[in-house]
Amino acid sequence: MVDAFRRLFIANRGEVAARIGRTCEALGITAVYAVSEADADAAYVNGRETVIIGPGRASESYLDPERIVQAAVQSGCTALHPGWGFLSENPLLVSLCETHGVTFIGPPAHVMHLMGKKTPAKRAMAQAGLTLIPGSDGVLADASAALECAQTVGLPVLLKAESGGGGRGMRIVREMDGLKAAYDEASAEAAAAFSDPRMYLEKLVERGRHIEIQVLADRYGHVVHVGERDCTVQRNHQKLIEESPAPGLDPSERAKTLDAAVEAAQRIGYVGAGTMEFLLDAEGTLRFMEMNTRLQVEHSVSEMCSGIDLVEQQIRVAAGHRLPFTQEGVRLSGHAIGSRINAGDPYDGFRPAPGTITRWVSPRGPGIRVDTHVTDGYTVPPFYDSLLCKVIAHGADRAQAIDRMIAALDALVCEGVPTTVPMHIAILRSHAFRENAYDTGGIPGWPPKE
């Protein structure tokens, strides 16, 4: 058992809740699961302690920080893990935990607040030596200021919400005449989604690659990186496939940016697991975009290459332990690829597919890991993200990892609802993906040619 923690509250659902629970059990910690009424009978919480925190609608359950902390306190938990999504990057949740004597598994509230606002985050990262994407020096006063900035950096540009994420509050502008309308639309969307209409502007880096660096830090200023991941394959700014290490990245640029990311995390007093996201431009330069102050969905590929349980280290760090290894002790080997499989029909515009899964078989095999909460009879609720599982394949090299992933996806059985498996197989089999000849401009191998 980790010192100080006997009971830990999991303030999340589905695959991430099941993932955190597995590590809790391995550490001898009793996990208490937050569940909405829609998740109360889900198989992944059968036989485990649960607290019903509200109706199926997320705004009345998983997105209510007061309910979450009240449930943690009343169930006798001394620690809380937010997972990812929902309230995982909400400083109010951190502050409420601190007020009520519950240890938050993540960074301090002031660090989360700093990195949650894009402008101060970028300034902090620039001071640490990371290269930024050219753009506005802070938030824009109005559409006129956006126009002036766009004239300076040159078209095309990207308008982004100061408090945004997940592609909301974001617009690409290719013509000056359309900038004001795009600004107004993005600002209104940001106000509705994040209660913050403020915008900033960046030069649009086209035909680039999306790279992110995994960092891990303890309370004593010791920070390490756990390599980088390539997350270029996306649809509507949602990641589909991730891999580590990033193929084709210049070794010197890689080493320089990894070192700078560690220094940046030290400078801001980061604690726990976090991810710094970059765009790799056409010249091969990694340019900082933002930092996610939480565990990432795609952390599994880093675990496969390093052998480090990132959730375990998060918990130990929160309990006051030092990281048990130095940077030299982080040994990365082989190549890992992760596929996120959702309930939805890729042949019908990715139409959501809530419903009951009548039969489920997870694939097995050398180098294969499946993170899932799904079993036979699981009902996919209509209220949340439709992620069913993550399939991770590890191999001695990238080619072996791809082959193992294709075999695993071929063996995955899901009856009752359509899944995105066919799209993933098409991507992995495509010449563009295998030859690493793709960028953020499209999905390699999809849609399939007729």
N, C-alpha and C positions, 0 to 999 in steps of 0.2 A: 504493500500500500504506500502511495506517495504521502510523505509527512504532511500533515495539516488537512488533507482532504480525505474524508470518509464517504461523503455523499456529494455528487456533482449533478447539477441540473443542466440538461441538454435543451437549450432554447431553440429548437429547430425540428425539422421533420424529415421523413423519407430517408434517402440514401445517406445524407450527411449525418443524420441522427444515428443511424445504424453503424456508420463508420466510427463515430466518436464512442459509441457504446462498446464496440469491440475492444478498443484500447483501454477503456475504463475497467472492463472485466479483467483484462490481462494485468492491470495494475492493482487489482483488488479493491477498486473503488465502486461503490454502489451508484449506478446511473439512474437518475430519475428523469423520465421523458415528458416534456411538454407535448400535449396532443390537443388538437382541436376536436370538436365533435365529429368531424369528417374522418379523422384519423384514429379515433378511439378504439376501433376494432381491427386495426391493421396488424398483420401477422408479426411485423418487426417489433411490436411492443407487447405481444402476448407473453404473459408470465413475468413481465417486468413492471416496475413501479411507474405509474403515470399520473399526471395531473391534467385534468381537462381545463384548458385555459380560455375556452370560448367557442363560439360557433365556427362553422367552416370558413366563413369569410376571413381572410388574413388580417384585415384591418381591425377585426374584433378578437383576434387571438394572437397569432405569431408576430404581428406588428404592433402590439400594445405593450410598451415597456413596463408600465405599472403592473399590469396583470402578470407579466413574466416574472418580475422580481418578487412580487407578492407570493406567487406560487413557489418560487425557489426558497424563500424564507419559511413559508408555512410547511414545506416538506422537509425542512431540516438540512438543506444543502448549504455548504460553506463555499462552493465554487459554482461558476456558471460558464458553460461553453456556448458561444453563439453560432458556431458553424460558419456558413457563408450565406449571403442573401439575407432577407428579412432585416433584423436589427443588428447584424454583425458589425456594421460600421457606424453605429449610432452613438455619439458621445453621451446622450441622455441615459441610455441603458447603462453605460459604464459608471456614470455619476450616481445613478440609483443603486447600483450594486455596492459602490463604495459607501454610500450613506447607510445602507442596511447591513453592512458587514459581510457581504458576499464577494468573494474574489472573482474578478472578471478574467477569463482566460483570453488575454489579448493585451494590446498596448494601453498606456494611460489615456485618460479622456483628452488631455491637452494635445497629445501627439496625434490621436485620431482626428481631432478637430482641425489641427494644422494640415494634415494630409488630405482631409476630406474636402477642403476648399482648394481648387486647382491652382489658383494664383499664388498663394503663400507656399504651397507645396513645391511649385516649380522654382520659386525663388530659393527655397531652402536647398533643393537639389542642385541648382546652379552654383550655389556657394560651396557645395561639396565637390564640384568638379565635373558633374554630369553635363552632357551637351543637350541643349533644349531645341525644340522646334521653333523657328522664327514665328513671332506673332505679337499680340498686344502685350503691353507692359501692365498687366493687371486687368481687372474687369473693365468692360466698356461702358461709358456713360450712357450711350444711346446708339441708335442706328447710324447717326452721322459720324460718331467716333469709329464705328465699325467700318464705314466706308473709307474714312481717312486712313485707317490702319491697313485695309485691303489694298489701297493704292500704293502704300509703302512696301508691303511684302510681296505684292503681286498675286494675281489670280492663278489657279483656283485657291480658295481658302475654305476653312472649316470653322463654322460657328459652333461653340460648345457651351453647355450649361456649366456655370461655376460649381454647382453642387450636383452635377449629373452623373449618369452611369447607365450602362445597358443600351446605349444608343439613343436614349430619350433626350430631348432638348438639343439636338444636333442637326445641322444642315450644311450641305456642301453648296458653295456658291461659285459659279463659273462665269457669271456675267454681272457687271456692276449694277445693271438695271434691276436685277432680281434680288439685290442684297437686302434692301429694306424690308421687303416682304418676308424673306427668309429669316431675318433677325426677329421680326415681330412674331412669326410662327414659332420659332424655336424658343423665344423668351416665354410665350404663353404656355407652351408645352412644359417648360422647365418649372414655371410657377405652379402648374397643376400637379406635376409629378413630385417636385421636391420642395414646394413652398418657397422657392428662390428663383426669381426671374432673371437674375444677373447672368450675363454672357461674357465670354472672352473669345478671341479669334486666334487661329493658327494657320500657317501656310499648310495647304493640303499636300501631304507626302503621298504621291501616287506610285503605284507599282512597287510598294515597299513590302517589308515583312514585319510581322508582329512578334516581338521577342520579349520575354519577361525573365526576371532574375529572382530566384527564391532566396530570401534571407531568413536567418534565425538569430535571435538575440536574447541574452539574459539580462537580469537587472543590474549587472555589474559592469556593463560597458563592453562585454565580450560579444562580438558579432561574427558570424560566418555566413558564407553563401553556400547554397547547395546546387550550384550550377544554374544553367539557364534552360528555358523551354521555348520552343517555336509554336505559336498559336495562330499562325497565319490563316489557316482554313476556317473561315467563319461565314455565317449567314446572318444578315441584318445585325452585325456587330455581336453576334452570339457565337462563341467558339464551338467548333464541331470536333476537331482533332487537335491534339497537342502531342509534342514529342520532345525528348531530351536525349542528347544534346541537340542544339539547333544546327541543322545541316548547312554547310556552306558558309558559316560565319568565320570571318577572318580571325585567326588565332590571336593576333596582337590587339585587335579591337575588342575581342572577347575578354582577354585578360585585363585590359585597361578598364573596361566598364564593370567587370565583376569587382575589381578592387575599389572602384569609385562608389559602387553601390554599398559595399560594406562600410566605407567611410561615411557615406551619407546617412546610413542607418545609425551609426554611432553618434553623429553630430546632432541628430534630432532626438536622441534618447529613446530609440525604439526598443520595444520589449516584445518578445514572442515571434511568431511566424508572420512574415509579410512578403509582398511581391511588388517589385518595381517593374513597370511596363514601359517598353520602348518601341519605337518604329525604326527599322533598319532601312535607311534611304538608298537610293540608287548608287551613291558613292561609297556605300559600305559603312556609314557612320550610324551608330546607335544613338537615337535621340529620345530623351526622357519624355514620357507622356503623363504618367500618374503613378501613385502608389496605392495598392489595396492593403489596408491595415487589418488583414484577417487571413485565415486559411483559404486557399483557392480551391475551386473544384478540381483543377488539374494538378494538385499537389501529388497525386498518386504516381505520376511518371517520375517525379523527382525521388520519391521513396524507392521506386524500383531500381533506379540507378545508383542510389546511395546506401540503401539498406537502413536508412534512418526513418523511424516512425515519427513523423512531424507532429502528430497529435500528442504523442507521449511527451515529446520535448516541450510542447506548449504547456502541458499540464505541469511538468516538473519545474519549468521556469516560473510559472505563476505561483508555485508553492515555495519559491525562494531558492531553488537549486541553481547552481551554475551549469552552463553547458558542459557536458562530459568530454568534449573533444575540441581540439583547435582546428584551424582551417586545414592544416596538414593532415589532420585525422579524418577529414571528409573525403572518402574515397569513392569516386564516380567510375562506374564501369558499364560497358555495353551500351545499348540503345533501347529506349522505351517509347512506345506509342500508346496514346489513350484515345478511345472513341466514346463519345457521349451518345447514348442511345435513348431516344425519346419516344413517347407514344404520339404518333402523328403519321399522316400519309404523305410521303415525299412526292408522290405522283399526283397529288391533289392539292397543290399549294401549301403543303405542310399543315393541312387541316388538323386541328387538335382532335384527339381521340380518347376522351374519357370513356371508361367502361370497365368491365370485369375481365381480367386475364384468366382464362380457363385452364391454361397449361403453360408452365414456365420451366425451362431447363437452362441453367447457366453453363457455359462452356468450360471445359477444363483442358489441361495439357501443359507441357513444359513452358515455363515463362509466362503463364497466363494468370491474371488476377481479375476477379470480377467484384466490384463494389456495388451492392444492390440491397434494396429493402423488399424486393418483389418475390412472391411465392405464388403457387397455384391459388386461384381464388382472390387475388388482390384486386381491389377496385381502384382504378385511377380516378382521383377526384377532379372535378372541373375547376377547382379554385386556385391551383398552384401550378408551378412549373412542372412539365410533364416528363422530367428525367426519370427513366426506369433503372438505368444502370450505367456504370462505366466499365468498359472492358479495357484492360491494360495488358499489352504484350511486351515482353522484354526479350531481347536477343543479343547475341554477341556483336552484331552490327545492325545497321538500319534495314538492310535487305531481309535479314532473318526476322526482325521484329515485324516487318510488314507482312511477310508470309504467315507468321504465327497469328497475327491479328485477323487476316482474311480467313484462315482456318477456324479461328474461334468464332467469328461472326457467322460463318456458315453453319456452325454447330449450335448457335443460340436458338432456342425455341420460345416463341411467344405467340400463343393462340388467344384470340378474343379481341385484340386491338391491333391495328397496324403499327409498325415501328419504322424508324429511320435507318434500319440495318441496310436495306438495298442501296441507299445513297452512300453510306460509308464504304461498302464493298466496292462500289463504282469508283469512288475517290481513290481508294487504296490500290486498285488495279490499273488506274490510269497511268499513261506514260508520263504525264506532267508531274504527278506526285512522286512516282518512282525515281524520276530523274531530277527531282527537286527544282523543277522549272515552272514555278507558279508564284503568285504574289497576292496581295490583298485585293486585286482587281477582279477576282472571280474564284469560283470553287472548281478545283481541278477535277475533270471527269464528270461534272454535273452541271446542268442536266445532261443525260446521256444523249448521244447523237442518234437520230432516227435512221 
